[in-house]
């Protein structure tokens, strides 16, 4: 017993020594030249700008939840940044702007990934070799280094994701050690729940780690339920505690972060148009904030019509015509998500100009809509729509408000009675074409450059189209009394739900633009192609360390082979899972493989635009798996061979890091494709562009 305790103590001391070395090397590699280059790099133009908007309390639209941007803004405030730098485009010099604090903050969170990986693998396997190799695979990956050194959401996301996995492992270990409901157990329960909330509050891909933790928690509860030494009520208590700590608490935090987001951003910005008229009325400086306009809609009023499908935009037209190959060569009708003079329409009776007396628009009325800027009427006919071929084309037609019978539309109030008055903002409207019996709608599809990448408007013969709902937003008419827009202001829950509808639609609409450089999931694990972070004379190129990435795939394949063989042996009673130390690393590897699958496979089904950096959450799990499987194979050899293998592997990783480090720390001089370049011999694949 004394000898065993001595071995455990020695092993623990060695573990702390390794952990200290990992911390030191992480600090040295991550913070070296962290403030260089001193210009905007890649997506710093987006997230630095959003940090500025938080500091200035200016509302904006983004497809990601708010926590990451709020933390960037907070780090900027605490380090002297005043929120005035424009972050216009990559390559712009910072010129004395206090950007350093935001870079260092993001780098600090990114640096925490490496020691947390070490701790996670140690808790899973109690193997110093496994923990050290896993940490080294992330420490010496130039791709991970590059992604962690800039003002981006990725280091924040990856930090919280890794912390969630660490908390999951710590909580599971405390449960199996009999410490359930002890102080340590409660701490790791709420730590895990907090990190899950933070992960999904940075990007929606945090759902993948939520799913992993959920599956792991169900497995733990199943094991506890199978322990006949404990009553069933014990399992029920654990279930209730984990529901509170891993579901209710994270949900509360998630909503709390949005409450802060919606409270801080109280000034109008350029993203207002994605949100409903009622939502916009809450924003200081918006044309609808404290605005007053007629409650009723009258003939002769100048209106803007907003698509009620959140984020759909305003009914819009401009002087440009549809091209020859797209239906009739008449004036384009689109939806546009920003406020613009070209969004304004005059509403008239179908058979004459607007009357001089006050006549209220009612449910079932026949109308014409005249575009105020071009004096052409909203029109439809049996020509096919530009993109949605089952729909009819919608155009601007006529001269000075005079057109033909295809300009007539029937106004229908959703759920309205015959003769019910149309009201500003609150009435949900259909516009049904009088002759073609189709409904005015927006497909949400983005038009090509000839349509200025605005959204398609068409007329759908299926009049139950859910995208065909509109509401009157601006209502300018001098002959009716005005009411304040405060009556439309929604509460927090309504704004919270609408924010998510806008984000989901925004994510679905992220399609590759013409000429845009993107990548596909099959390219990521093989390190097929990177992406430029800085393309000036000081070049930074995001690419994984090929030694690390390709060996990761080898160990991934080895795990699948070993696990399959081991399962067959168990099934045929050649070996047992119970009390078999061989299965400790295999169980750990199975969960890590599950993490890799959950963070990689879903991207194959996504229709949105994808980039190389989307693979890095999966890379963390793959690197952890590599460390565990390295230890699994190494323990088949004698101690001196194990140490030799460990030393040789770490030396190769460190050397490869030094060789490829210019891609992260900055390359100057000739490009890698030129024979006189110092990087020429490192261009192992033609697809690498450095």
ZALUMVEX-573697 format. One line per 5 residues: number of its first residue (from 1); their letters; for each residue x, z, y of C-alpha. Coordinates in steps of 0.02 Angstrom, whole numbers. Each point is the difference from the previous one (the first is absolute). Layout:
BEGIN
NUM> A> X:Z:Y  ...
// end
This chain:
BEGIN
1> XXXXX> 0:0:0  142:43:119  84:-168:-37  -162:-94:35  -23:91:165
6> XXXXX> 180:-42:47  -28:-184:-40  -160:-2:105  88:85:145  147:-121:-9
11> XXXXX> -121:-147:-9  -94:65:153  161:22:99  54:-177:-44  -172:-61:54
16> XXXXX> 20:83:172  173:-76:16  -70:-174:-37  -146:29:118  121:49:139
21> XXXXX> 103:-157:-28  -158:-106:6  -51:83:164  170:-29:78  10:-183:-51
26> XXXXX> -179:-31:55  37:72:172  158:-104:18  -76:-166:-54  -169:16:87
31> XXXXX> 57:59:171  153:-111:14  -32:-124:142  -184:49:1  -22:-51:183
36> XXXXX> 74:-173:-29  -47:-134:39  -63:55:171  -139:-128:2  -173:-16:-77
41> XXXXX> 10:-41:-186  -138:-80:-103  -162:104:0  67:124:127  -89:-116:121
46> XXXXX> -167:57:-78  26:183:-39  106:40:153  -136:-79:106  -135:101:-89
51> XXXXX> 100:158:29  0:-45:185  -188:-24:-3  -23:174:-72  109:73:137
56> XXXXX> -104:-94:130  -163:40:-93  -44:-185:-9  -117:-53:-139  58:-137:-119
61> XXXXX> -46:-78:-166  110:9:-155  -34:-30:-184  87:164:-50  -60:181:18
66> XXXXX> 72:93:149  116:139:-60  163:-99:-7  -21:-70:175  -50:171:69
71> XXXXX> 158:78:-74  107:-139:76  -82:34:169  27:188:-18  184:-24:-42
76> XXXXX> 15:-112:153  -79:129:116  111:140:-67  159:-103:27  -34:-63:175
81> XXXXX> -87:-167:-26  -132:-30:134  -101:-138:-83  41:-135:128  110:-118:-102
86> XXXXX> -102:-157:-46  73:-36:-176  -45:-183:30  102:-90:-132  145:26:-122
91> XXXXX> 169:-18:84  -51:79:166  133:123:60  -54:181:22  103:12:161
96> XXXXX> 5:189:17  -170:35:-78  0:161:-103  -38:-85:-165  131:100:-96
101> XXXXX> -113:149:-36  -132:-107:-84  133:-88:-106  80:165:-51  -170:75:-43
106> XXXXX> -46:-146:-115  175:2:-76  -13:187:-33  -161:-20:-97  76:-148:-93
111> XXXXX> 154:103:-42  -107:137:-79  -52:-122:-136  169:12:-88  12:191:-22
116> XXXXX> -185:9:-44  29:-130:-135  143:106:-69  -114:154:-4  -144:-94:-80
121> XXXXX> 105:-66:-144  84:168:-25  -170:84:-16  -59:-134:-122  153:-1:-113
126> XXXXX> 119:142:49  136:-131:-18  134:-9:134  49:-174:-58  -178:-65:17
131> XXXXX> -25:80:172  169:-60:64  -22:-180:-58  -178:-9:69  57:65:169
136> XXXXX> 154:-115:-1  -107:-153:-33  -95:35:161  149:67:96  107:-155:-29
141> XXXXX> -137:-130:20  33:-94:161  -182:-57:3  -65:178:1  128:44:134
146> XXXXX> -55:-146:110  -184:40:-16  29:183:46  102:-22:160  -129:-75:119
151> XXXXX> -159:44:93  -116:-49:-143  -140:74:-105  95:-30:-162  121:149:6
156> XXXXX> -145:115:46  -109:-69:-140  138:7:-131  46:178:50  -177:65:-19
161> XXXXX> -24:-98:-162  158:74:-76  -50:174:59  -171:-24:-85  86:-39:-165
166> XXXXX> 117:149:20  -149:113:33  -91:-72:-151  148:38:-114  28:175:73
171> XXXXX> -185:42:-19  -4:-63:-179  154:101:-45  -73:158:78  -159:-28:-101
176> XXXXX> 92:-21:-166  113:149:35  -152:114:10  7:25:189  -176:-65:30
181> XXXXX> -81:81:153  164:82:48  63:-21:179  123:-136:-53  -139:-95:-86
186> XXXXX> -115:5:152  143:-54:113  38:-155:-102  -185:-39:-19  -29:-7:188
191> XXXXX> 170:-80:31  -49:-143:-116  -171:-16:81  77:-3:173  127:-133:-47
196> XXXXX> -136:-107:-80  -101:10:161  153:-46:102  43:-147:-113  -170:-82:9
201> XXXXX> -9:40:186  152:-111:29  -51:-152:-104  -142:-34:-120  124:-37:-139
206> XXXXX> 12:190:-9  -154:-16:-111  116:-50:-141  93:166:0  -168:90:17
211> XXXXX> -53:-88:-160  163:48:-87  -18:183:47  -182:-5:-53  42:-67:-172
216> XXXXX> 141:127:-20  -118:141:51  -131:-55:-126  134:-2:-135  55:177:46
221> XXXXX> -180:63:-5  -24:-82:-170  154:91:-67  -61:167:70  -171:-31:-76
226> XXXXX> 83:-24:-170  89:170:11  -109:107:-113  87:158:63  -90:-22:167
231> XXXXX> -189:3:27  -93:-154:62  -39:91:164  186:-2:37  -1:-190:-4
236> XXXXX> -155:-5:109  85:113:129  151:-116:0  -113:-150:22  -88:79:149
241> XXXXX> 165:51:79  71:-175:-19  -159:-79:69  23:109:154  188:-27:15
246> XXXXX> 13:-184:-50  -167:-73:59  -90:105:131  156:57:94  78:-174:11
251> XXXXX> -168:-74:53  -14:130:138  177:-36:60  -30:-187:-5  -153:17:111
256> XXXXX> 91:123:113  139:-128:31  -133:-127:49  -80:128:115  166:20:91
261> XXXXX> 20:-190:3  -171:-30:77  20:145:123  171:-52:62  -39:-186:18
266> XXXXX> -137:17:130  50:-145:115  -50:-181:-20  127:-119:-75  14:-177:-65
271> XXXXX> -71:44:-171  -171:54:63  -84:-163:-47  17:37:-186  -120:146:19
276> XXXXX> -186:14:34  -74:7:174  -47:183:-25  177:43:-56  73:-86:154
281> XXXXX> -112:101:116  105:155:-44  162:-75:69  51:34:180  30:-162:94
286> XXXXX> -106:-106:-117  -132:-103:88  -130:97:-102  67:175:40  -121:85:121
291> XXXXX> -72:-174:25  -178:-26:50  -101:-154:-40  -180:-42:-44  -68:78:-158
296> XXXXX> -109:-152:-31  55:-181:-14  -86:-123:116  1:-189:15  129:-51:129
301> XXXXX> 121:139:-50  182:-39:-32  46:75:-169  143:24:-119  -48:-1:-185
306> XXXXX> 106:103:-118  -4:-30:-186  -64:159:-80  114:-21:-150  135:118:60
311> XXXXX> 148:-93:71  -95:-165:3  28:-34:184  -100:-76:142  -93:-165:-3
316> XXXXX> 121:-112:95  24:-178:56  127:-99:102  25:-178:64  92:-59:-157
321> XXXXX> -88:-111:-127  1:2:-190  128:-126:-67  -59:-168:-67  6:50:-183
326> XXXXX> -108:156:27  -184:-44:16  -65:-63:167  130:-10:138  -88:125:112
331> XXXXX> 52:161:87  70:139:-109  -97:161:-31  99:148:-70  7:188:2
336> XXXXX> 138:84:99  44:184:-16  57:25:180  -104:10:159  2:-166:92
341> XXXXX> -101:-99:127  -31:-129:-136  -105:129:-94  -143:-8:126  -169:-84:-34
346> XXXXX> -155:-27:105  -162:27:-96  -145:-116:41  -172:-42:-70  7:-144:-123
351> XXXXX> -100:-121:107  54:33:180  129:83:112  5:187:26  -156:61:93
356> XXXXX> 8:83:171  -112:142:-54  52:135:-125  -39:-50:-179  65:111:-140
361> XXXXX> 73:-80:-156  -100:48:-154  10:-11:-188  -49:-174:-59  34:-89:166
366> XXXXX> 74:-176:3  151:-12:116  147:-106:56  172:77:27  101:-86:136
371> XXXXX> 187:30:10  29:54:180  174:-76:17  -31:-173:-74  -190:-16:27
376> XXXXX> -24:-56:-180  -132:70:-118  26:86:-166  -44:-137:-124  -4:-34:-187
381> XXXXX> -34:-150:-111  25:-58:-179  185:-38:15  103:115:-113  91:150:77
386> XXXXX> 190:-12:23  48:119:-141  -157:59:-89  -66:-163:-69  -169:69:-56
391> XXXXX> -38:47:181  -49:-112:146  112:-30:151  -36:95:161  53:-84:162
396> XXXXX> -21:0:188  -109:-147:50  -82:-76:154  37:-9:186  -42:132:131
401> XXXXX> -115:91:-120  -95:-155:-55  11:-43:-184  -121:-37:-141  -113:86:-128
406> XXXXX> 151:55:-104  39:126:138  -151:108:-40  22:169:-87  -125:131:-54
411> XXXXX> 48:180:42  -39:122:-141  20:189:18  48:83:-164  -145:110:-54
416> XXXXX> -92:-47:160  -186:-27:22  -75:-155:80  24:9:188  125:144:-8
421> XXXXX> 118:-2:150  184:-41:-25  111:143:59  182:2:54  123:61:-134
426> XXXXX> -125:80:-118  -103:-152:-54  75:-90:-150  -39:-185:17  -9:-157:-107
431> XXXXX> 3:-170:85  -92:-122:-114  14:-185:40  -174:-70:34  23:-170:-84
436> XXXXX> 133:29:-134  -66:172:-54  176:71:-10  69:160:77  142:14:126
441> XXXXX> 145:87:-85  187:23:-6  88:-23:-165  150:105:54  113:-146:-46
446> XXXXX> 140:-42:121  0:-174:73  163:-101:6  102:-22:157  -124:-127:69
451> XXXXX> -123:144:9  131:119:72  -10:103:-161  -166:73:55  -138:29:-128
456> XXXXX> -119:-132:-64  -182:2:58  -125:-94:-109  -185:-7:-42  -40:64:-174
461> XXXXX> -155:-68:-93  -5:169:-87  -82:99:140  39:165:-88  184:-17:43
466> XXXXX> 67:176:36  125:-72:126  -141:-72:105  -43:161:95  33:2:189
471> XXXXX> -31:118:143  -5:-22:188  149:88:79  13:-51:184  -166:-27:84
476> XXXXX> 8:-56:182  -169:-17:86  -37:58:176  -189:17:-13  -6:142:-128
481> XXXXX> 53:183:23  163:52:-81  28:142:-125  164:88:-41  95:-49:-158
486> XXXXX> 22:184:-41  -161:-13:-98  90:-111:-127  156:108:-24  26:35:-188
491> XXXXX> 63:164:-74  164:28:-93  -68:-40:-173  -71:-168:58  165:-46:84
496> XXXXX> 97:58:-155  -102:-111:-115  6:-148:118  190:17:16  13:-21:-188
501> XXXXX> -116:-150:-5  110:-82:133  161:41:-92  -65:-64:-167  -58:-162:79
506> XXXXX> 165:-15:93  99:21:-161  -107:-129:-88  31:-120:144  190:12:-8
511> XXXXX> 32:-175:-66  166:-94:13  11:-102:159  69:-175:3  190:4:-10
516> XXXXX> 6:189:-30  131:64:-123  -83:105:-136  38:45:-181  -91:21:-164
521> XXXXX> 4:148:-121  96:-94:-136  147:-17:121  18:186:38  71:82:-158
526> XXXXX> 130:-139:-22  56:19:181  -35:-184:26  -2:-2:190  17:126:140
531> XXXXX> -59:-4:179  88:6:168  -10:159:102  113:-65:137  45:-183:17
536> XXXXX> 116:5:151  190:7:-1  -21:175:-75  -92:-46:-161  -92:124:-111
541> XXXXX> -77:-67:-160  -116:97:-115  58:-33:-178  17:115:-148  167:41:-78
546> XXXXX> -2:-127:-144  96:116:-118  -134:131:23  -152:-113:-2  49:-102:-151
551> XXXXX> 56:150:-102  -166:82:44  -87:-142:-91  115:21:-150  -42:185:-16
556> XXXXX> -185:-38:27  5:-119:-148  100:124:-105  -129:135:33  -141:-112:-60
561> XXXXX> 96:-42:-159  49:181:-36  -173:67:38  -83:-128:-111  118:37:-145
566> XXXXX> -23:188:22  -189:-16:1  8:-101:-161  111:133:-80  -121:138:51
571> XXXXX> -148:-100:-65  87:-22:-169  48:185:-6  188:-33:9  9:122:145
576> XXXXX> -111:121:96  -35:14:186  -16:189:-7  161:100:28  99:-161:7
581> XXXXX> 124:1:146  13:-189:-11  -176:-13:70  38:99:159  87:-148:86
586> XXXXX> -121:-124:-79  -151:93:71  84:7:170  40:-185:-11  -179:-41:-46
591> XXXXX> -65:82:160  135:-86:104  -43:-166:-80  -182:33:43  53:30:180
596> XXXXX> 94:-165:1  -149:-95:-73  -124:79:122  109:-44:150  43:-176:-56
601> XXXXX> -138:-80:-105  -142:12:131  96:-116:117  -26:-143:-123  -187:9:35
606> XXXXX> 14:12:190  -47:-150:104  78:68:160  171:-51:65  142:89:-93
611> XXXXX> 180:38:42  155:56:-94  -8:178:67  -164:30:-93  100:23:-161
616> XXXXX> 100:153:56  -127:134:-56  10:-75:-175  190:-8:13  8:190:20
621> XXXXX> -91:26:-165  107:-132:-86  159:87:60  -63:168:-63  -40:-81:-168
626> XXXXX> 175:-73:-8  79:172:24  -105:77:-139  35:-142:-122  186:3:42
631> XXXXX> 4:183:-48  -104:-35:-156  129:-125:-64  153:95:64  -45:157:-99
636> XXXXX> 28:-95:-161  187:5:37  126:141:7  21:99:161  159:-88:58
641> XXXXX> -77:-173:-26  -155:56:96  108:57:145  99:-162:-6  -161:-103:3
646> XXXXX> -69:103:143  161:-16:101  15:-187:-31  -182:-31:46  13:100:161
651> XXXXX> 162:-90:45  -80:-171:-28  -151:49:104  108:68:142  112:-154:0
656> XXXXX> -148:-120:0  -72:98:146  162:-19:100  7:-186:-38  -181:-36:51
661> XXXXX> -12:129:140  27:-127:142  -176:-64:-34  -66:172:51  127:51:131
666> XXXXX> 10:-172:82  90:-164:-31  95:-97:133  91:-166:1  -41:-144:-117
671> XXXXX> -154:1:-111  16:29:-186  -28:-184:-39  163:-51:87  159:5:-108
676> XXXXX> 101:90:134  -125:143:8  46:172:-70  -172:2:-82  17:-171:-83
681> XXXXX> 51:68:-171  -148:120:2  -130:-137:11  -36:7:-187  -170:-86:18
686> XXXXX> -38:-153:106  -163:82:56  96:138:91  6:-48:184  130:116:75
// end
